Amino acid sequence: MKYSESDLNILIGCVRDAGQAVFNMAKNGFRTAYKQNQDPVTTADLKADKILKETLLEKFPETGWLSEETVDDPSRLDKEYIWIVDPIDGTKEFVSSIPEYAVSVALVQNGVPVLAAVYNPAAGQMFTAMKDSGAWLNDKSILSERNLAEKPLILASRSEVKRGEFEQFENLARIRPCGSIAYKLALIAAGQADATFSLGPKNEWDIAAGVLLIQEAHGKVGDKYGKDFAFNRKNTLVDGIVGTTKQAYESIRKMLNSSAGI
């Protein structure tokens, strides 16, 4: 297959359907269980995963599949194209009725994201991107640009803030807790804050769509050492993530170097 704008439109429709199902369950009720690592998983996560998988694999039968809520199939490693999916990124926020969760889906070709959609149904925000074509928020083109103040605005994981992982940066930046990493990356792509970073391991499905959004919005994104990502690996963990606007990159890298030794 060769991806196209019509493929992006199919992805947007599918992600919107999954997001609306999630939003309806937020209003009408859902059940919650807990994984071995104590992360929550809800019937809404599973419903969204089912909608996405059935639709995307029917429309694109030659593609592979990697999702947080689907048992991994190693045959994905042999595919040129693969969907990398988090049915609800920010499930903790979803469970707590905090409107900072998102459906996050990327189409990856030979390790590189080429289509992306990150949808926050509670906020009515659909972020999309296509490689070498741009990024959009609700059909309006976005750029990862923002005038840099003396103290940059950093979107930080709510749980990481609670654990004290951002205390070392509080004198250097304005720290704003926010949910889903996919949603935070999308907001950086739209120039609504200067940076987001998470220095611990992340999974591919957490970040694949957000990485393309920032790239296509002309921001800067890489692992915590500044290296580019390669997706659809056997080990799906990546070494942290740092995403910034074009203007904030150098100052954020200096802050990480001086405060965290990275």
C-alpha positions in Angstrom: 0.0 0.0 0.0 1.0 3.7 -0.4 -0.7 5.8 2.2 -2.7 8.8 1.1 -5.0 11.5 2.3 -8.0 9.2 1.8 -6.3 6.7 4.2 -5.8 9.5 6.7 -9.6 10.2 6.4 -10.4 6.6 7.1 -8.1 6.7 10.2 -9.8 9.9 11.4 -13.3 8.4 11.1 -12.3 5.2 12.9 -10.5 7.1 15.7 -13.5 9.4 16.1 -15.8 6.4 16.4 -13.6 4.8 19.0 -13.3 8.1 20.9 -17.1 8.7 20.9 -17.6 5.2 22.2 -15.2 6.0 25.0 -16.8 9.3 25.8 -20.3 7.7 25.9 -19.0 5.1 28.3 -17.5 7.9 30.5 -21.0 9.3 30.8 -23.0 6.0 31.1 -20.6 3.8 33.1 -17.8 1.3 32.6 -15.9 -1.3 34.6 -12.3 -1.1 35.8 -9.8 -3.8 36.4 -6.1 -3.5 37.2 -3.1 -5.0 35.5 -0.1 -6.6 37.3 1.6 -3.2 37.4 -1.5 -1.7 38.9 -2.3 0.4 35.8 -6.1 0.5 35.3 -7.8 -1.0 32.2 -11.5 -0.4 31.6 -14.2 -1.8 29.5 -13.9 1.4 27.5 -10.2 0.7 26.6 -11.3 -2.7 25.3 -14.3 -1.4 23.4 -12.1 1.2 21.7 -9.4 -1.4 20.9 -12.1 -3.6 19.3 -13.5 -0.8 17.1 -10.0 0.3 15.9 -8.7 -3.2 15.3 -11.8 -4.5 13.4 -12.1 -1.4 11.2 -8.4 -0.7 10.4 -7.5 -4.4 9.7 -10.6 -4.8 7.5 -9.7 -1.7 5.5 -6.0 -2.4 5.4 -5.6 -6.2 5.6 -1.9 -6.2 4.8 -1.0 -4.2 7.9 0.3 -5.4 11.2 -1.0 -4.5 14.7 0.6 -3.4 17.9 -1.8 -2.2 20.7 -1.5 -1.8 24.4 -4.7 -3.8 24.8 -4.1 -6.7 22.3 -1.8 -9.7 23.0 1.3 -9.1 20.9 1.7 -11.0 17.7 5.4 -11.3 16.6 4.3 -11.5 13.0 4.0 -7.7 13.1 7.8 -7.5 12.9 7.7 -8.8 9.3 5.2 -6.2 8.1 6.2 -3.0 6.1 3.2 -1.2 7.6 1.8 -1.5 11.1 -0.8 0.2 13.2 0.6 1.3 16.7 -2.4 1.9 19.0 -3.3 3.1 22.5 -7.1 2.9 22.7 -7.1 5.2 25.7 -3.9 6.9 26.6 -4.4 8.4 30.0 -6.7 5.8 31.4 -6.0 7.1 35.0 -7.4 10.4 33.9 -10.4 8.8 32.2 -11.2 6.8 35.3 -11.0 10.0 37.4 -13.2 12.0 35.0 -10.3 14.4 34.1 -10.7 15.4 30.4 -7.0 14.7 29.5 -7.2 11.3 27.8 -6.9 10.4 24.2 -7.3 7.7 21.5 -3.8 7.5 19.9 -3.1 5.7 16.6 -0.2 5.9 14.2 0.5 4.0 10.9 4.2 3.2 10.8 6.1 2.3 7.6 9.5 0.5 8.2 9.8 2.0 11.6 8.8 5.6 10.7 5.3 7.1 11.5 3.5 8.2 8.3 -0.1 8.8 9.5 -1.3 9.8 13.0 -4.4 10.7 14.9 -4.7 11.7 18.5 -8.3 12.4 19.6 -9.5 13.8 22.9 -13.2 13.4 22.8 -13.8 15.2 26.1 -12.2 18.3 24.7 -13.4 17.9 21.1 -9.9 18.0 19.8 -8.7 15.8 16.8 -5.0 16.2 16.1 -3.8 14.6 12.8 -0.7 14.4 10.7 0.6 12.9 7.5 4.3 12.5 6.8 5.7 15.3 4.6 2.2 17.0 4.4 1.7 18.7 7.7 -0.3 18.5 11.0 -3.7 19.7 11.9 -6.0 20.4 14.8 -9.7 20.0 13.8 -8.8 20.6 10.1 -6.7 23.7 10.9 -3.0 23.6 10.1 -0.8 23.8 13.3 2.8 24.6 13.9 4.9 23.8 17.0 5.8 27.4 17.5 5.5 29.7 20.5 7.3 32.7 21.9 9.6 31.5 24.6 9.3 33.2 28.0 12.0 33.4 30.6 10.5 30.3 32.2 9.2 27.8 29.6 5.8 26.1 30.2 6.3 22.4 30.5 3.4 19.9 30.5 4.3 17.1 32.9 2.8 13.7 33.8 0.5 14.1 36.7 1.8 10.9 38.3 5.4 11.9 37.8 4.7 15.3 39.4 3.2 13.5 42.4 6.3 11.3 42.7 8.5 14.5 42.8 10.2 13.9 39.5 9.8 17.5 38.4 10.9 19.2 41.7 14.4 19.8 40.2 12.9 21.8 37.4 10.4 24.0 39.4 12.8 26.9 39.7 13.6 26.8 36.0 10.2 26.3 34.4 6.5 26.6 34.9 5.3 23.0 35.4 1.7 22.2 34.5 0.4 18.7 35.3 -1.5 17.1 32.4 -2.7 13.6 31.5 -2.0 11.4 28.5 1.5 11.7 27.0 -0.1 11.4 23.5 -2.3 14.4 24.4 0.7 16.4 25.8 2.7 15.7 22.6 -0.3 16.9 20.5 -0.5 20.1 22.5 3.2 20.8 21.9 2.6 20.2 18.2 -0.1 22.8 18.4 2.1 25.3 20.2 0.0 25.3 23.3 3.0 24.8 25.6 6.8 24.9 25.2 7.8 21.3 26.0 6.9 18.0 27.5 9.2 15.2 28.6 9.2 11.9 30.4 12.6 10.5 31.3 11.6 7.0 32.2 10.8 4.2 29.7 7.7 4.7 27.5 6.0 2.2 25.2 5.8 2.7 21.5 2.0 3.0 21.6 2.3 5.9 24.1 4.2 8.1 21.7 4.2 7.0 18.0 1.3 9.3 16.9 2.5 12.2 19.0 6.0 11.9 17.5 4.7 12.4 13.9 2.4 15.3 15.1 5.4 17.2 16.4 7.6 16.3 13.4 5.0 17.5 10.9 4.4 20.7 13.0 8.1 21.4 12.8 8.8 21.0 16.4 11.6 18.8 17.9 11.2 15.3 19.3 13.5 12.4 20.3 14.3 10.1 23.2 15.8 11.6 26.3 19.2 11.7 24.7 17.9 13.4 21.6 18.0 10.3 19.4 15.4 9.6 16.8 12.9 6.8 17.3 12.5 3.6 15.3 9.2 1.9 15.8 7.9 -1.7 15.5 10.7 -3.2 17.6 10.6 -6.5 19.4 11.1 -4.6 22.6 8.5 -1.9 22.5 10.0 0.2 25.3 11.8 3.4 24.3 14.3 5.5 26.4 12.1 8.4 27.5 10.8 11.2 25.3 11.4 14.9 24.9 9.2 17.0 22.7 9.5 20.8 22.3 8.5 23.6 20.1 11.1 24.8 17.6 12.0 27.8 19.8 12.3 25.9 23.1 14.5 23.0 22.0 18.0 24.4 22.9 16.9 25.8 26.3 15.1 22.5 27.3 18.1 20.4 26.3 20.3 22.7 28.5 17.9 22.4 31.4 17.9 18.6 31.1 21.7 18.6 30.9 22.2 20.9 33.9 19.5 19.5 36.2 19.2 15.8 35.2 22.6 15.2 33.7 21.2 14.2 30.3 
